[in-house]
Amino acid sequence: MTTPQDLFLVSLDVSGERPVEQGDLALALAGAELIDLLGVRALTLDGERIVPGPVLTTGDRMLDEAGARLVREEPYETVEDWLWRRGEGLAVAYRDVLEADGQVTGKRRHWWPVGGGTPAGTPADTPARRHAADRWESRDPVLTGLAATLGIQTDPPADAEPDDRAALTVLLAVGDAVTELEAVRERRRIENIAFDNIWRAP
């Protein structure tokens, strides 16, 4: 199992302080891929820039795809740029992969926003789900850090940070990107309300 897969399953199993938005989950999944690729030394970070290493076969299709999509020409891509580029549609892609592998059923979950795209589904009772649950219950700092950006907190809240500075850089970038996306949503809500008020005005 990979960190993105664990994160997706945890997002289905553990209630958060707010509904998990598909866009937020996609950004966090893209960050989780970077952290796993850091772990197998498929890349390093130079500050906030992603320096690709050798093309590796990890045994996971989604991670291999992520590694193949790294920008390999200077100036290398920043972590922030990667999150937005790789994150597009990534939550649905992981949902489809996990469903095809029998890890997720097709039943709609109440927290996946209506109109937000493909419903997230329900995790099946599999070794993968138990692995994700074990990692969550052990308060893995990477998994809990990524989940915190989605409003999913441990009880009590985990305050541990990864020892790896590069992983921490990715976690901070994910948090910033999710905050930025929420600000975009809020602006759109305000604009829509203003637009409706104009049409409703006498």
ZAMARDO-962492 format. One line per field, with one value per residue (C-alpha): x, y, z. Coordinates in nm, 4 decimals, padded with zeros to 6 digits. Layout:
residues N
xx <- c(X,...)
yy <- c(Y,...)
zz <- c(Z,...)
end
This chain:
residues 202
xx <- c(00.0000,00.1079,00.0542,-00.1988,-00.4009,-00.3862,-00.4943,-00.7871,-00.9106,-00.8678,-01.0671,-01.3530,-01.3272,-01.2537,-01.4944,-01.3497,-01.4500,-01.5932,-01.6870,-01.3809,-01.3773,-01.2682,-01.0207,-00.8604,-00.8227,-00.6667,-00.4022,-00.3257,-00.2972,-00.0493,00.1533,00.1369,00.2770,00.5720,00.6464,00.6423,00.8649,01.1024,01.1053,01.2227,01.4676,01.2936,01.3380,01.4932,01.4037,01.6287,01.4486,01.0979,01.2014,01.1581,01.4784,01.3954,01.6105,01.6235,01.2970,01.2007,00.9419,00.7778,00.5251,00.2373,00.0812,-00.0180,00.3218,00.4969,00.2718,00.3535,00.7265,00.6977,00.5270,00.8030,00.9494,01.3019,01.4312,01.5646,01.4314,01.2610,00.9012,00.8147,00.6204,00.3304,00.3175,00.3278,00.0358,-00.1865,-00.0775,-00.0757,-00.3748,-00.6202,-00.8678,-00.6454,-00.9106,-01.1345,-00.8374,-00.7502,-01.1111,-01.1320,-00.8108,-00.9167,-01.2601,-01.1065,-00.8857,-01.1876,-01.0759,-01.3745,-01.7372,-01.9594,-02.1922,-02.2137,-02.0825,-02.2721,-01.9627,-01.8619,-02.0183,-02.3149,-02.2081,-01.8451,-01.7845,-01.7646,-01.8822,-01.6058,-01.7559,-01.7218,-01.4002,-01.4233,-01.3063,-00.9661,-00.6053,-00.5449,-00.8130,-00.6709,-00.3204,-00.4466,-00.6308,-00.3211,-00.1086,-00.3688,-00.3998,-00.0210,-00.0326,00.2011,00.3168,00.2959,-00.0505,-00.1905,-00.0288,-00.1889,-00.5229,-00.5117,-00.5088,-00.8430,-00.9917,-00.9426,-00.7836,-00.6570,-00.8006,-00.6079,-00.4712,-00.1301,00.1364,00.4288,00.6052,00.8039,01.1754,01.2445,01.2716,01.1706,00.8525,00.7723,00.8191,00.5626,00.3166,00.3409,00.2886,-00.0209,-00.1618,-00.0994,-00.2580,-00.5701,-00.6031,-00.5681,-00.8313,-01.0753,-01.0162,-01.1031,-01.4241,-01.5176,-01.4633,-01.6846,-01.9556,-01.9478,-01.9551,-02.2486,-02.4417,-02.3738,-02.4807,-02.8037,-02.8775,-02.8378,-03.0973,-03.3317,-03.3131,-03.6367)
yy <- c(00.0000,00.3582,00.6787,00.8116,00.4906,00.4975,00.8616,00.7943,00.5062,00.7065,00.9920,00.7459,00.5837,00.8728,01.1607,01.5089,01.8498,01.9320,01.7421,01.6412,01.8384,01.6525,01.9259,01.9282,01.5508,01.5682,01.8159,01.6006,01.2883,01.4658,01.5587,01.2016,01.0801,01.3192,01.1953,00.8318,00.9151,01.0923,00.7753,00.5581,00.8287,00.8867,01.2576,01.5041,01.8599,02.1581,02.4094,02.3904,02.2607,01.8945,01.7431,01.4157,01.1103,00.7926,00.6618,00.3786,00.1037,00.1050,-00.1711,00.0748,00.2035,00.5434,00.6124,00.5033,00.7373,01.0198,00.9561,00.9557,01.2967,01.4741,01.7727,01.6689,01.9935,02.2936,02.5037,02.2190,02.2417,02.3692,02.1535,02.3997,02.3790,01.9985,01.9864,02.1894,02.0130,01.6557,01.7078,01.7759,01.4863,01.2820,01.2012,01.0438,00.8577,00.7013,00.6197,00.4385,00.2438,00.1398,00.0398,-00.1686,-00.3411,-00.4166,-00.1779,00.0559,-00.0199,00.2024,00.3122,00.6906,00.8362,01.1285,01.3457,01.3476,01.6744,01.6452,01.7800,01.7320,01.4552,01.0814,00.9698,00.8465,00.5099,00.2918,00.1106,-00.2669,-00.4827,-00.5730,-00.5993,-00.2613,-00.0975,-00.2560,-00.1402,00.2172,00.1935,00.0584,00.3389,00.5930,00.4512,00.4525,00.8297,00.8115,01.1755,01.1885,01.0350,01.2396,01.5547,01.5087,01.4188,01.7322,01.9467,01.7849,01.8606,01.5030,01.5143,01.2431,01.2164,01.3592,01.5766,01.4650,01.7331,01.5230,01.6290,01.4100,01.3970,01.4398,01.8085,01.7403,01.5617,01.8533,02.0930,01.8942,01.8888,02.2661,02.3157,02.0942,02.2974,02.6234,02.4892,02.3665,02.7055,02.8795,02.6558,02.7303,03.1035,03.0586,02.8773,03.1528,03.4233,03.2309,03.1949,03.5679,03.6483,03.4124,03.5662,03.9152,03.8089,03.6575,03.9731,04.1873,03.9812,03.9758,04.3508,04.5385)
zz <- c(00.0000,-00.0650,00.1300,-00.1255,-00.1019,00.2787,00.2782,00.0471,00.2626,00.5836,00.4294,00.3841,00.7256,00.9609,01.0164,00.9853,01.1136,00.7720,00.4558,00.2551,-00.0680,-00.3773,-00.4757,-00.1311,-00.1384,-00.4849,-00.3648,-00.0603,-00.2768,-00.5057,-00.1977,-00.0703,-00.4025,-00.3697,-00.0186,-00.1307,-00.4283,-00.1894,00.0185,-00.2720,-00.3868,-00.7160,-00.6448,-00.4030,-00.3111,-00.3672,-00.1518,-00.2950,-00.6362,-00.7294,-00.8640,-01.0391,-00.9838,-01.1899,-01.3311,-01.0982,-01.1043,-00.7637,-00.8269,-00.7941,-01.1150,-00.9796,-00.8230,-01.1416,-01.3377,-01.0983,-01.1340,-01.5114,-01.5011,-01.3114,-01.4967,-01.5938,-01.7369,-01.5466,-01.3905,-01.2140,-01.0984,-00.7517,-00.5086,-00.5310,-00.9106,-00.8925,-00.6521,-00.8822,-01.2022,-01.0749,-00.8487,-01.1292,-01.1280,-00.8966,-00.6339,-00.8969,-01.0484,-00.7121,-00.6462,-00.9798,-00.9170,-00.5678,-00.6928,-00.9715,-00.7118,-00.4926,-00.2175,-00.2561,-00.3379,-00.5468,-00.2683,-00.2336,00.0898,00.2370,00.2729,-00.0947,-00.2071,-00.4406,-00.7775,-00.6779,-00.9299,-00.8912,-00.5438,-00.3195,-00.2327,00.0753,00.1749,00.1560,00.4469,00.3032,00.4231,00.2554,00.4685,00.7830,00.6855,00.6470,00.9804,01.1571,01.0151,01.1229,01.4754,01.5133,01.4473,01.1487,01.1173,00.7374,00.7162,01.0040,00.8674,00.5268,00.6836,00.8991,00.5840,00.4984,00.8404,00.9606,01.3046,01.5324,01.8829,02.0563,01.7712,01.6515,01.6812,01.5636,01.2461,01.0070,01.0788,00.7079,00.6193,00.2584,00.3694,00.5984,00.3057,00.1072,00.3989,00.4382,00.0646,00.0715,00.3602,00.1743,-00.1460,00.0347,00.2063,-00.1296,-00.2870,-00.0047,-00.0566,-00.4250,-00.3308,-00.0867,-00.3493,-00.5896,-00.3258,-00.2586,-00.6306,-00.6854,-00.3986,-00.5331,-00.8828,-00.7498,-00.5531,-00.8648,-01.0516,-00.7552,-00.6980,-00.7851)
end
